[in-house]
Amino acid sequence: MAIRPAHRLAALALFMTLPVSATAAGTTVHAKFSLDALATCTQPSVQNFPLHVDGVGSLSVDRTATLDLSSNVLGTEHYDAKLGGRPSEANGGSASVRVVNRHTLRAVRDYPNNSIVVYMTVIGNRCSIKVQNRLKRGKREYTFYGNMGVAICGKPQIVRAECSPL
């Protein structure tokens, strides 16, 4: 799995079950998603900093998945995954994309204090996305890494998360 510096707040992973289309490699499903969140941090000191992420994900019958993200925090990122693959090293932690089932992907961005977990499920013309920010045992602050270094924040507030089949 090749990963550029992983996305901060919603290093959103996507999970999908979308309309099926024929590709050279076989059958693939595709979905797009968009997420808005607010971050309040002590380092740097910011209140309700708006975060925005857009992305497109694909899941193939050969058990491979891709995820392309674009955010106002880190720019663009690309994830390639294979079912059963190990997490890849990423700035300040690790990142992985897993195939949960034929309709769902799970992306995880691990930081020292916390994890961001994104599920995206697409079935037919319906798509759902769920984002979870989880503190690790014994930790009280969320840490994120990006272009400006380490950010120490409270729990990010997801304002909007939506997806649609392509």
C-alpha angles and dihedrals in degrees: 000000000000114000131178117210099313123246119268115223108013103016077179120207119199133218123192155179109182141161109298121244131183117249134174090261094049132264119356135179121209135196138173126211142186130200135187124190140165124228128197112192138179092205106065094018105238134145121213095344107190116236122191128187130179124184150164126215135190132196121194131198088241086071096253125129135189132196127190118192134187121189140172088235107049106009115226131358133180129204127191119186142176123201107266094018120145123248115269125232112258135176105296097355140350140297135205141175118208133188105232095182138325091292104033138066126188122204120194127190111189122201126177093264104026150008132229112212122189125187122192122185126182125183118172108313094341124094132178132185129195125189123194127187109199128187116217119240112289095010124120104180133055117233125200131180126213147128092315097046127249122358121197111204149159119252109304114244113228106217100176135002122174140155140184137192118255 
